[in-house]
Amino acid sequence: MAAASSIIESIAILALLLGFLIRSGYCIDCFKCVSYNGANKACDDPFHNNYSTAILESPCMGGRKGRDGLFPATACIKIAGYYDETGETITVRGCALDSGTLTTDTEIIRMSHCGKFYYDDKYVHGCLQSCSDADACNSARRPGQNPLDLEALMRHLLSLAVLLVATAR
């Protein structure tokens, strides 16, 4: 019984230490810029992060549907396309966060979209892409790479370890 209690205490201490190492609030860094018709080369594609960190917002904060204020962003977004009426190009880079609704079609960060959409009171033909796999990301989102998943797992392990220590005494 003493050996089992010692093992449980060791697990609880390890879980506590790991809990302290994990950030309690995750926020991604994203490039924020706008380019109309190639006027801002640092923002346009092909994108090269060798101009300046002036367009990198760290931490990147975004609005949330139905809430006032800014909140830590969980994804970077990029809109690239051209206006139907004029043919002028537009590139917008920024950040966003999931507002917690149940449908994917109202949450722009849950999946990338291509086609026609309404932006700045005009129709645009192009794509909206989102990523959350790294700070200042520019690639597609990969499943299982969200740091919030690891944080939630560690919090559950910590709760379990504390419960085990409490019941062992």
Steps between C-alpha positions, in 0.01 A plus 500: 500500500789737580660436159174577318458822698858603416440440128177699508672789678779496241246513218319789669824697539594434135155610384525818708841581353377443145193712574725793592699466177194524273379847410158570641398730214594418143524781247648476153719762327380599152593733220248785465498700179293599197611541139281636221626434148853419618553829685642327810764254373576376853143368521455355150566150372745347460541580868852537637557587862819687425364853488441585864326389813303824481200310363524220760254547785608322816279401668225529242160590639163471329132570550244240596139483381259638755774624734665838551876537511793305361599144586812287439488371143528130429558511123657711229295578190577613148258628239631515144303569187379759253197725480247385240417853383851635446737203497715670766671262741473496876699321770407526866690325780379499859383287787175363636358273762221248515186648652370165615196460278393152395523544122817501295359731234485795742851451642760610247794342680362145501558441130633684200256621234541587133249657266318833502432700814402850601783715640518877546158544329616323181508146365840330509601182320769325704581300811493543874757277667560437868782335691586440863795264490770758578555866579492709181387193308429506131432133433189285524366399838603154618275306737638420844736798511296722727683582828164529674456122457821435697403751766158340550659155525747621763223663705303173497810305607564747779141468623525121489830500691362727773191278529717188529714655774190612689339154489826319589526677837 
